[in-house]
Structures are given as structure tokens and as C-alpha cells.
């Protein structure tokens, strides 16, 4: 089974409408839709915005469905000139840019207890997502995707995230999902279609481009599901 998590209903509707014989279930306070896409068993959910909701969703999905991999799809802000609106960021790793215990001498983003800043995404899945995007003539950049409980709309915040983490995109869920998956031993990958440039203009860009960008992300994920090799190492 492939698990798919999105932050917003608008993003998930584009995927769930492609599902055959869907059924709705609830676990851990999260609504899940289970079905098939291209003959592959899929479970998807709208987690809600932010790291707490996304963590709850990932944990409930893992406990109830034991997915072979979790894909977190949606939109995000670009942190690099290499990614423009409509382009795709694919995770090599994720981090949480607002995790801060630097007062104790830790590096920015360090998660105490497991002593990690970065959680590595599944390389095979990331490779396949990039190949699918290329076949669709959609430009991709692979790199770190940084998450935090804030919508980044300030150039200074954007510069801080890039300086501390070298991230190529930012959003509000993927880092927490990667954290949960890493602890539970479940492969994951995060894909983000760029809806804004995470600068002072982000609040104007986002409403105009979120639907267009979400469609691109959803199309790539659905194609991945249809072609997925589910045998894991």
C-alpha cells in the first residue's frame, strides 16, 4: 500500500478523484480514503496545515495501514532561483527550520533525543518522481525541503532558512512527516509544486497559483503510483 498525505483538501481532491472503489475510514481522528489507482492500493488523507496535524496523520496512517512508503504532496515556497512558480521540488531530505535549541549549544534544527537535523528521503522514490516530471516537461530540483509552523513571506526569514539549512523549498508539513517516518522506519518522500517565492510577495503569489501548482504535484504523484515498484529492500 502507498500512503499519500496532503495538507489541504484542494490538493487531495485531485488525487482521490482518480481512485477506483474508494472507501472512507477514520483512525486517530484523521479521515482516510482507501482505494486503487491504476491497480495499486492507496490510502490518502488530508492532514491539515502545520506540523502537529501532519505528525498525527503520519502516525495514524502507519499504525492502521502499514504503508510501504508515504508520499507527502502539495505546494510550497521556493528558496532558490532554480525553482520558479509551477516547478517541482523533490526532497533529498527534510528538516524543521523552526526547531531551535541553539541556546544549549545545538545546531539549528537539531531534534533532541535522536540528535538529527535532516531526515533522508527515499532515493528510489525521489528518482522516479523526477523522471516522471521530466516526461511531463516539468522542471525539478532535488534538495532539502524545510518545514516550520509559519507561512514564510519575509525575505529575511527566507535567507535565514537557506543559510542554516541550504534548503531549496519551504512549507509546513514535510519535515514533521519525515521525522515520524524515520522514527517508525517507513520510507518517505516529499514533493512540492512551487506556488510562491517565499519572499515579501508570497502572500500575493500564493492565492493566484496554488491551484495550478497543486494540479502539477498531484499529477506526478498519481503517475508515480501507477508505475510504483513496491518491493522494498
N, C-alpha and C positions, 0 to 999 in steps of 0.2 A: 504493500500500500504506500502511496505517495501522499504526504501531508502538505497542504498549501495554506499559508496564513497571510491574510491581508489586513491592513489597518482599518479600511473604510469599506462600507457596503458597495459603493460605486466601483471599487476595484474588484471585489469578489463577484459581483453580478456578472461581469464579463467572463468569468471562469465557470461559475455554477450554471450559467445558461447553456454551456456546452456539454454538461453532464447528462448521461443517459441513466434512466431509472433512479433518480435521486430520492433519498430519504433523509429526513431531518431528525436529529438526535440531540440531546443535551447532556453535558457532563461538566462537572466543576463550575457550573454557572455559565458555560460557554455553549452557544448553539453551533452544532456541526452539521454539515451537509455531506452525505456519503453517496457515491455513485461511481460511474465509469466514464472515462474519456478515452476514446479510441481503444477500448478493450482493457484499459488499465484501471485498477481500483484506486480511487482517490477519495480523500476526505479533506474538506476545506472549511475554513472558518474566518469570520471577521472578528479580529481580536479587540478592536478599539484602539484609540490613539494613546501612545505612551508605553513606557517600559513595564509598568505593573500589569496592564491589560495583556500585553504581548507575552509576558512571562507566564501569566495564568493560563493563557491559551496554549502555549507550547507544552507546558507541564501536563495539562489535561489531555491534550492530543496524544502525547507519548504514553501516558498511563492507560488510556482507553483503547487506542488503536495500534500502538507499536509500529509506527511508520518506518519504512526503510530509509527515508530521507524526508526532511522538512524544507520546503521552499518558502521563503518569505518574499512576497512580491508587492509591488506598489510604486510609489513615486518618491522623489527626494530632491534635494538641492545639490547642485554642482559645486564642487570646491576646487575645480581645475578648469583652465581654459580649454582642455582637451575634451570636455563634455559640455555640449550645448543642449538647449531645450529639445526634448524628443530623443536624445541619445540615451544609451543604457549603461549604467554602472553595474558591474558584476563583482561580487565580493571575492577577494582572495582571503580576507579576514574581516572581522568586525571588532569594534571596541565601543566603550561607553565614555564619551568625551566629558560628561559631567560627573564621573566618578572621581572624587578628589580627596585623597588622604595625604596630600603633599605636606601638610603640617607636621606629619610624623616622619618625614624624610622619604616617603614613597614617590615613585614617578607618577605623573599624571595618568589617570585611567586605570591604575592598578586595582584589581579586585582582591581585597584581603581574604586570606583563608585559602585561596587557590593560587595566589601570587602571579596572576596573569593580567596583562593589558589586552592582548589580542587573542581572539578565538579563530582558529583557522577553518575556513570553509572547505567543503568537499571539492577537490581539484577536478575530478572527473565530471561532476555536475557543472562546475563553472566552465570547463572546456566545452561541454556540449551546448550550454546556453549561448556561449559566444559564437559557436559555429552556426547555430540556428539563426541568431541575429544577423550574422554575415549573409546567410542565404536570403534573408529578408531585406538586405541592403540597409541595415540599421547599424550605426556606428556604436561600438562598445569600448569601454575602458575597464580593465580589471584592477582592483586595488582595495585598500581598506575602506569600509563604509562605517562611519562613526554615528552613534546614536546618542540621544540625550532627551530629557524631558523639557524641550523647548523648541519652538519653531525658529530656526536660525534666519534672521532677517536683518542682521547687523554685520557690516564688513569687518569690524574688529573681532567679533566672535568667530567669524569665518576664518580669519587669519590665525587666530589662536588655535583652532582645531587643526588647521593644516600644519602649523608649526609644531604642535605637540604630537600629532599622530600621522602626518603625511597622508591623510585621508583624501579620497577623490570625490566622495559624496557624503551627505549627512541626511539623517532622518530621525525617527523617534521610536523605532521598534527593533530593528535587526540585531543590534548589539545585545539586547536582553534575550532574544530568541537564541542567538548563538551561544550565549552564556548557559542557558538552560540545556540546550542540546549537548554542549560539551560536557557538562556535569553528568548527563544521562547517557552519554555515549551514542548519540544519534547524529548521523551526518546531516549537514545543513548547507544551504547556500542562500544568499540574499541577492535579489535583483531589483534595481531601482531605475525607473524611467525618469529622466530629469524633467521636472516641472518648473524649476526656477533656478536662479544662480546664487541663492543663499546670501544675497547682498541686501543693501538698503531698498532695492526694487523688488525683493522677493514677494512681499505681500500683494503687489500688483500683478506679478507674473503668475503666481500660483493659481488663482481662480480662472485665469484665461486658458491655462494649459494643462490643468490637472486631468481633465477627461481624456484629452488627446494622448497624454503620456501614459495614463493608466491602460488604455487600449493596447498600446505597444507592449507594455510589460506583460499583460495578460495573454496576448497572442503568442509571445515567445514561450511562456510557461506552458500553455496548452500544447504547443508543438513539442516541447521537451517531454511532457507526459506521454504523448503518443509514441515517442521513439525511445523512451527510457529503458535502459538495461538495469534491471532491478537486482541482479546478482551482485552482492556486496562482498568485498574482500574480508 
